[in-house]
Amino acid sequence: MIVVEVKLHSAVTNTVTTLGRAIIANDGTGGGARRNYDAMIAKKVDAQKEPTTANLGKIWAKPLRRGRVEDYPAPSYNMWRLVIRALKSAFPEEK
């Protein structure tokens, strides 16, 4: 499971605020070097909580958005390409 967090580090107040969180998990299917992943995007209130197992479970059970990446050539690409594809699948209205 990959957990992607977006945090704002304020230069003015020196505070750190979590703005968002996404979970990307291999679903165990796919063949050979090609894998399939589910992506869950947290609701803002869930993203701001510390990432405990229970909080991640809540995001997984009731996400703001869902996405899916199929037939991804995991060993060939770096993980940022997977993150991009997962986000694009969860937000198809974005170009």
C-alpha positions in Angstrom: 0.0 0.0 0.0 1.2 3.5 -0.9 0.0 6.4 1.1 0.5 9.8 -0.5 0.2 12.9 1.7 0.1 16.5 0.7 1.2 18.8 3.5 1.5 22.6 3.7 4.5 23.8 5.6 3.8 27.4 6.4 6.7 29.8 6.3 4.6 32.4 8.2 3.3 30.4 11.1 5.7 27.5 11.1 2.7 25.0 11.2 2.3 21.9 9.2 -1.2 21.2 7.9 -2.2 18.0 6.0 -4.2 19.0 3.0 -4.9 15.6 1.5 -4.2 11.9 1.5 -4.6 9.1 -1.0 -4.2 5.4 -0.7 -3.0 3.3 -3.6 -3.1 -0.5 -3.1 -2.2 -3.4 -5.3 -5.3 -5.6 -5.5 -3.3 -8.8 -6.1 -4.5 -9.3 -9.6 -2.6 -8.9 -12.9 -0.1 -11.0 -14.6 3.6 -11.1 -14.5 5.1 -7.6 -14.3 1.7 -5.9 -14.9 -0.3 -5.1 -11.9 -3.7 -3.6 -10.9 -4.3 -1.0 -8.3 -7.2 0.6 -6.4 -7.0 4.2 -5.3 -8.9 5.9 -2.6 -8.9 9.7 -2.0 -9.6 10.9 1.5 -12.3 13.3 2.5 -10.7 16.5 3.9 -11.7 15.7 7.5 -10.2 12.1 7.3 -7.0 13.4 5.6 -6.3 15.7 8.5 -6.2 12.9 11.1 -3.0 11.1 11.8 -2.5 8.1 9.4 -3.3 5.2 11.8 -4.5 1.8 10.6 -8.0 2.8 11.7 -8.0 6.1 9.9 -6.6 4.5 6.7 -9.3 1.9 7.0 -12.0 4.6 7.2 -10.6 6.3 4.1 -10.6 2.9 2.3 -14.2 2.2 3.4 -15.7 5.6 2.7 -13.4 7.6 0.3 -14.2 11.0 -1.3 -13.2 9.5 -4.6 -12.2 6.1 -6.0 -9.9 5.3 -8.9 -8.4 2.3 -10.5 -5.2 1.7 -12.5 -5.1 -1.5 -14.5 -2.3 -3.3 -16.4 0.4 -1.0 -14.9 4.0 -2.1 -15.7 5.2 -1.7 -12.1 8.9 -2.7 -12.5 9.4 -0.5 -15.6 8.1 2.8 -14.3 8.9 4.8 -11.2 6.1 5.1 -8.6 5.3 8.8 -9.5 3.7 7.5 -12.7 1.5 5.2 -10.7 0.5 8.2 -8.4 -0.4 10.3 -11.5 -2.5 7.6 -13.1 -4.3 6.9 -9.8 -5.2 10.6 -9.3 -6.3 10.9 -12.9 -8.5 7.9 -12.6 -10.1 9.4 -9.4 -10.6 12.8 -11.0 -11.5 12.1 -14.7 -12.8 15.6 -15.2 -9.2 17.0 -14.9 -7.1 17.0 -18.0 
